[in-house]
Amino acid sequence: MDIEFTPDLESRIARHAAQQGLPPSQAVQDVVARFFDERDRFAAAVEHGEAAFHRGEILTHEQVGERLSRFLQP
């Protein structure tokens, strides 16, 4: 597969690859793989949330606020 990038994006890829100590082709493959992994993780989380919603497992606005407060406390 051949992919053409704009000169600016090609330069950014080369800088990123150099910082990672990788050839540019490997850096691009890693980024694309992470993109698809994250997209799949996000889709699974949305499906999990929708299933919980349909089971009636919901939180009130106040409960969400309480959980966020606990999460953000040092």
ROMARDREN-407597 format. One record per residue: x, y, z of N, C-alpha, C, O in turn. Coordinates in nm, 3 decimals, m for minus. Example, Ala and Ser with C-alpha at 12.3 -4.5 7.8 and 13.67 -1.06 7.14 Angstrom:
2
- 1.319 | m0.569 | 0.780 | 1.230 | m0.450 | 0.780 | 1.320 | m0.330 | 0.780 | 1.424 | m0.332 | 0.846 $
- 1.285 | m0.225 | 0.708 | 1.367 | m0.106 | 0.714 | 1.290 | 0.003 | 0.787 | 1.341 | 0.114 | 0.804 $
END
This chain:
74
- 0.085 | m0.117 | 0.000 | 0.000 | 0.000 | 0.000 | 0.090 | 0.123 | 0.000 | 0.182 | 0.134 | 0.081 $
- 0.063 | 0.214 | m0.089 | 0.136 | 0.339 | m0.095 | 0.044 | 0.452 | m0.051 | m0.069 | 0.464 | m0.099 $
- 0.093 | 0.533 | 0.038 | 0.016 | 0.647 | 0.088 | 0.099 | 0.772 | 0.070 | 0.217 | 0.775 | 0.105 $
- 0.038 | 0.875 | 0.017 | 0.107 | 1.002 | 0.001 | 0.063 | 1.098 | 0.111 | m0.055 | 1.107 | 0.144 $
- 0.161 | 1.168 | 0.167 | 0.135 | 1.266 | 0.271 | 0.175 | 1.404 | 0.221 | 0.259 | 1.417 | 0.132 $
- 0.115 | 1.505 | 0.278 | 0.157 | 1.642 | 0.246 | 0.299 | 1.659 | 0.299 | 0.341 | 1.588 | 0.390 $
- 0.373 | 1.752 | 0.243 | 0.510 | 1.775 | 0.293 | 0.514 | 1.806 | 0.443 | 0.603 | 1.760 | 0.514 $
- 0.417 | 1.884 | 0.490 | 0.414 | 1.917 | 0.632 | 0.393 | 1.793 | 0.717 | 0.462 | 1.773 | 0.817 $
- 0.297 | 1.709 | 0.679 | 0.270 | 1.588 | 0.756 | 0.388 | 1.491 | 0.747 | 0.421 | 1.425 | 0.845 $
- 0.449 | 1.481 | 0.631 | 0.566 | 1.395 | 0.616 | 0.678 | 1.440 | 0.709 | 0.747 | 1.357 | 0.768 $
- 0.696 | 1.570 | 0.722 | 0.798 | 1.624 | 0.812 | 0.764 | 1.591 | 0.957 | 0.852 | 1.554 | 1.035 $
- 0.639 | 1.603 | 0.992 | 0.597 | 1.571 | 1.129 | 0.617 | 1.423 | 1.160 | 0.659 | 1.387 | 1.269 $
- 0.587 | 1.338 | 1.063 | 0.607 | 1.194 | 1.080 | 0.756 | 1.165 | 1.101 | 0.793 | 1.088 | 1.190 $
- 0.840 | 1.227 | 1.019 | 0.983 | 1.205 | 1.031 | 1.035 | 1.249 | 1.168 | 1.117 | 1.179 | 1.228 $
- 0.987 | 1.364 | 1.218 | 1.029 | 1.411 | 1.351 | 0.984 | 1.314 | 1.460 | 1.061 | 1.279 | 1.549 $
- 0.859 | 1.272 | 1.451 | 0.805 | 1.178 | 1.550 | 0.884 | 1.047 | 1.547 | 0.921 | 0.994 | 1.652 $
- 0.910 | 0.996 | 1.429 | 0.985 | 0.871 | 1.415 | 1.124 | 0.884 | 1.475 | 1.171 | 0.795 | 1.545 $
- 1.191 | 0.996 | 1.447 | 1.325 | 1.018 | 1.500 | 1.323 | 1.023 | 1.653 | 1.412 | 0.969 | 1.719 $
- 1.222 | 1.088 | 1.709 | 1.210 | 1.096 | 1.855 | 1.190 | 0.958 | 1.916 | 1.236 | 0.931 | 2.027 $
- 1.121 | 0.871 | 1.843 | 1.093 | 0.737 | 1.893 | 1.204 | 0.638 | 1.856 | 1.204 | 0.524 | 1.903 $
- 1.298 | 0.681 | 1.774 | 1.405 | 0.592 | 1.730 | 1.356 | 0.485 | 1.635 | 1.407 | 0.373 | 1.635 $
- 1.257 | 0.519 | 1.554 | 1.197 | 0.424 | 1.461 | 1.209 | 0.473 | 1.318 | 1.223 | 0.593 | 1.294 $
- 1.205 | 0.381 | 1.222 | 1.192 | 0.426 | 1.084 | 1.051 | 0.486 | 1.066 | 0.957 | 0.442 | 1.132 $
- 1.037 | 0.583 | 0.978 | 0.906 | 0.646 | 0.959 | 0.794 | 0.547 | 0.929 | 0.682 | 0.564 | 0.979 $
- 0.820 | 0.444 | 0.851 | 0.713 | 0.347 | 0.818 | 0.663 | 0.277 | 0.944 | 0.543 | 0.254 | 0.957 $
- 0.753 | 0.243 | 1.036 | 0.711 | 0.178 | 1.161 | 0.635 | 0.274 | 1.250 | 0.538 | 0.235 | 1.315 $
- 0.678 | 0.400 | 1.254 | 0.607 | 0.500 | 1.334 | 0.464 | 0.517 | 1.284 | 0.371 | 0.526 | 1.364 $
- 0.447 | 0.522 | 1.152 | 0.312 | 0.535 | 1.095 | 0.229 | 0.411 | 1.128 | 0.113 | 0.424 | 1.166 $
- 0.288 | 0.293 | 1.115 | 0.213 | 0.171 | 1.148 | 0.170 | 0.170 | 1.294 | 0.058 | 0.131 | 1.326 $
- 0.259 | 0.213 | 1.382 | 0.225 | 0.218 | 1.526 | 0.110 | 0.314 | 1.553 | 0.019 | 0.283 | 1.630 $
- 0.115 | 0.431 | 1.490 | 0.010 | 0.531 | 1.511 | m0.124 | 0.480 | 1.458 | m0.227 | 0.495 | 1.524 $
- m0.123 | 0.420 | 1.342 | m0.247 | 0.368 | 1.283 | m0.302 | 0.254 | 1.369 | m0.423 | 0.247 | 1.392 $
- m0.215 | 0.166 | 1.416 | m0.260 | 0.056 | 1.502 | m0.322 | 0.110 | 1.631 | m0.427 | 0.062 | 1.674 $
- m0.257 | 0.211 | 1.692 | m0.313 | 0.270 | 1.815 | m0.448 | 0.336 | 1.787 | m0.539 | 0.329 | 1.871 $
- m0.462 | 0.399 | 1.671 | m0.589 | 0.461 | 1.636 | m0.700 | 0.357 | 1.634 | m0.806 | 0.377 | 1.694 $
- m0.676 | 0.245 | 1.565 | m0.780 | 0.142 | 1.557 | m0.805 | 0.075 | 1.692 | m0.919 | 0.043 | 1.724 $
- m0.700 | 0.054 | 1.770 | m0.719 | m0.003 | 1.905 | m0.805 | 0.089 | 1.990 | m0.897 | 0.044 | 2.059 $
- m0.777 | 0.219 | 1.985 | m0.854 | 0.315 | 2.065 | m0.998 | 0.324 | 2.014 | m1.092 | 0.333 | 2.094 $
- m1.016 | 0.323 | 1.883 | m1.151 | 0.327 | 1.827 | m1.231 | 0.205 | 1.871 | m1.348 | 0.218 | 1.907 $
- m1.168 | 0.088 | 1.868 | m1.237 | m0.034 | 1.912 | m1.270 | m0.028 | 2.061 | m1.378 | m0.070 | 2.103 $
- m1.175 | 0.023 | 2.142 | m1.199 | 0.035 | 2.286 | m1.315 | 0.129 | 2.314 | m1.400 | 0.102 | 2.399 $
- m1.318 | 0.241 | 2.242 | m1.425 | 0.338 | 2.260 | m1.560 | 0.278 | 2.221 | m1.659 | 0.295 | 2.293 $
- m1.563 | 0.209 | 2.107 | m1.689 | 0.147 | 2.062 | m1.739 | 0.045 | 2.164 | m1.858 | 0.037 | 2.191 $
- m1.647 | m0.034 | 2.221 | m1.686 | m0.133 | 2.322 | m1.740 | m0.063 | 2.447 | m1.837 | m0.110 | 2.506 $
- m1.679 | 0.047 | 2.487 | m1.726 | 0.121 | 2.605 | m1.864 | 0.179 | 2.580 | m1.949 | 0.179 | 2.670 $
- m1.888 | 0.229 | 2.460 | m2.020 | 0.284 | 2.427 | m2.123 | 0.172 | 2.431 | m2.232 | 0.190 | 2.486 $
- m2.091 | 0.057 | 2.373 | m2.184 | m0.057 | 2.375 | m2.214 | m0.100 | 2.518 | m2.328 | m0.132 | 2.552 $
- m2.110 | m0.102 | 2.602 | m2.127 | m0.139 | 2.742 | m2.221 | m0.039 | 2.811 | m2.311 | m0.079 | 2.886 $
- m2.199 | 0.090 | 2.786 | m2.285 | 0.192 | 2.845 | m2.429 | 0.184 | 2.797 | m2.522 | 0.200 | 2.875 $
- m2.446 | 0.159 | 2.668 | m2.583 | 0.147 | 2.614 | m2.654 | 0.026 | 2.675 | m2.772 | 0.033 | 2.706 $
- m2.583 | m0.085 | 2.691 | m2.643 | m0.204 | 2.751 | m2.684 | m0.176 | 2.896 | m2.792 | m0.217 | 2.939 $
- m2.598 | m0.107 | 2.970 | m2.631 | m0.072 | 3.108 | m2.753 | 0.019 | 3.112 | m2.840 | 0.004 | 3.198 $
- m2.760 | 0.114 | 3.021 | m2.874 | 0.205 | 3.014 | m3.003 | 0.127 | 2.990 | m3.105 | 0.151 | 3.055 $
- m2.998 | 0.033 | 2.897 | m3.118 | m0.045 | 2.864 | m3.158 | m0.138 | 2.979 | m3.274 | m0.178 | 2.990 $
- m3.062 | m0.172 | 3.066 | m3.095 | m0.251 | 3.185 | m3.146 | m0.163 | 3.299 | m3.184 | m0.214 | 3.404 $
- m3.145 | m0.032 | 3.277 | m3.192 | 0.061 | 3.379 | m3.085 | 0.100 | 3.479 | m3.116 | 0.158 | 3.583 $
- m2.961 | 0.071 | 3.448 | m2.850 | 0.104 | 3.537 | m2.802 | 0.245 | 3.503 | m2.710 | 0.264 | 3.424 $
- m2.866 | 0.343 | 3.566 | m2.832 | 0.482 | 3.538 | m2.797 | 0.553 | 3.668 | m2.834 | 0.509 | 3.776 $
- m2.725 | 0.664 | 3.655 | m2.689 | 0.746 | 3.770 | m2.761 | 0.880 | 3.759 | m2.783 | 0.932 | 3.649 $
- m2.798 | 0.934 | 3.874 | m2.856 | 1.068 | 3.875 | m2.744 | 1.170 | 3.856 | m2.626 | 1.136 | 3.866 $
- m2.781 | 1.293 | 3.829 | m2.684 | 1.400 | 3.814 | m2.602 | 1.414 | 3.941 | m2.480 | 1.435 | 3.935 $
- m2.667 | 1.403 | 4.054 | m2.599 | 1.416 | 4.183 | m2.499 | 1.303 | 4.203 | m2.388 | 1.326 | 4.253 $
- m2.535 | 1.180 | 4.166 | m2.445 | 1.067 | 4.181 | m2.321 | 1.083 | 4.093 | m2.210 | 1.049 | 4.134 $
- m2.341 | 1.134 | 3.974 | m2.226 | 1.159 | 3.886 | m2.134 | 1.262 | 3.949 | m2.012 | 1.244 | 3.950 $
- m2.192 | 1.370 | 4.003 | m2.113 | 1.472 | 4.070 | m2.035 | 1.416 | 4.188 | m1.918 | 1.451 | 4.206 $
- m2.097 | 1.332 | 4.267 | m2.030 | 1.271 | 4.382 | m1.913 | 1.184 | 4.337 | m1.805 | 1.189 | 4.396 $
- m1.934 | 1.105 | 4.233 | m1.826 | 1.018 | 4.184 | m1.710 | 1.100 | 4.129 | m1.594 | 1.067 | 4.151 $
- m1.742 | 1.207 | 4.058 | m1.636 | 1.292 | 4.005 | m1.558 | 1.358 | 4.117 | m1.435 | 1.368 | 4.112 $
- m1.629 | 1.403 | 4.219 | m1.561 | 1.466 | 4.334 | m1.466 | 1.368 | 4.401 | m1.353 | 1.404 | 4.433 $
- m1.511 | 1.245 | 4.422 | m1.424 | 1.144 | 4.484 | m1.305 | 1.113 | 4.395 | m1.193 | 1.096 | 4.443 $
- m1.329 | 1.105 | 4.265 | m1.223 | 1.074 | 4.170 | m1.117 | 1.183 | 4.165 | m0.998 | 1.153 | 4.151 $
- m1.159 | 1.308 | 4.176 | m1.067 | 1.420 | 4.163 | m0.996 | 1.457 | 4.293 | m0.905 | 1.540 | 4.292 $
- m1.037 | 1.398 | 4.404 | m0.973 | 1.429 | 4.532 | m0.835 | 1.366 | 4.537 | m0.816 | 1.252 | 4.493 $
- m0.736 | 1.441 | 4.590 | m0.599 | 1.384 | 4.600 | m0.588 | 1.273 | 4.702 | m0.480 | 1.217 | 4.721 $
END
